[in-house]
């Protein structure tokens, strides 16, 4: 099982920096960076909700499943 995090893609589409998203979502840069690079093992629904609001996107725009 592999979950791919496409947060960097959505941030680029919205022309938003990691710092700007961190401020809007009120999450530390370190935690957001871990999520962006795929190092995070979990994400809270409240955090995902905040990210989706800030980027005006759906969870499927950020998270992708692949069986490879």
C-alpha positions as CSV (number, residue, x, y, z in Angstrom):
1,X,0.0,0.0,0.0
2,X,1.3,3.4,-0.8
3,X,-0.3,6.8,-0.3
4,X,1.2,9.6,-2.3
5,X,1.0,13.1,-1.0
6,X,0.6,15.7,-3.8
7,X,0.6,18.7,-1.5
8,X,3.5,20.3,-3.4
9,X,1.6,20.1,-6.6
10,X,-1.5,21.8,-5.2
11,X,0.7,24.5,-3.6
12,X,2.4,25.2,-6.9
13,X,-1.0,25.4,-8.7
14,X,-2.2,27.9,-6.1
15,X,1.2,29.7,-6.1
16,X,1.4,29.3,-2.3
17,X,4.6,28.9,-0.3
18,X,5.1,26.5,2.5
19,X,5.4,29.5,4.9
20,X,2.1,31.0,3.7
21,X,0.3,27.7,4.0
22,X,1.8,27.1,7.4
23,X,0.4,30.4,8.6
24,X,-3.1,29.9,7.1
25,X,-3.4,26.3,8.4
26,X,-1.7,27.1,11.8
27,X,0.6,24.1,11.6
28,X,4.3,24.2,12.2
29,X,6.6,24.3,9.2
30,X,8.3,21.1,10.3
31,X,5.0,19.2,10.4
32,X,3.8,20.6,7.1
33,X,7.2,19.8,5.5
34,X,6.9,16.2,6.8
35,X,3.5,16.0,5.2
36,X,4.7,17.6,1.9
37,X,7.6,15.2,1.6
38,X,5.6,12.1,2.4
39,X,7.3,11.4,5.7
40,X,4.2,11.8,7.8
41,X,2.6,8.6,8.9
42,X,-0.8,10.1,9.6
43,X,-2.9,13.3,9.2
44,X,-5.8,14.5,11.3
45,X,-9.0,15.2,9.5
46,X,-9.1,18.7,11.0
47,X,-5.6,19.4,9.5
48,X,-6.7,18.0,6.1
49,X,-9.8,20.1,6.3
50,X,-7.8,23.3,7.0
51,X,-5.4,22.5,4.1
52,X,-8.2,21.9,1.7
53,X,-9.9,25.2,2.7
54,X,-6.6,27.1,2.4
55,X,-5.9,25.6,-1.1
56,X,-9.5,25.5,-2.2
57,X,-9.2,21.8,-3.2
58,X,-10.5,18.4,-2.4
59,X,-8.7,15.8,-0.3
60,X,-8.2,13.7,-3.4
61,X,-6.2,16.6,-4.9
62,X,-3.7,16.1,-2.1
63,X,-3.8,12.4,-1.4
64,X,-3.5,9.6,-3.9
65,X,-3.5,5.8,-3.5
66,X,-1.4,3.4,-5.5
67,X,-0.9,-0.3,-5.0
68,X,2.6,-0.3,-6.4
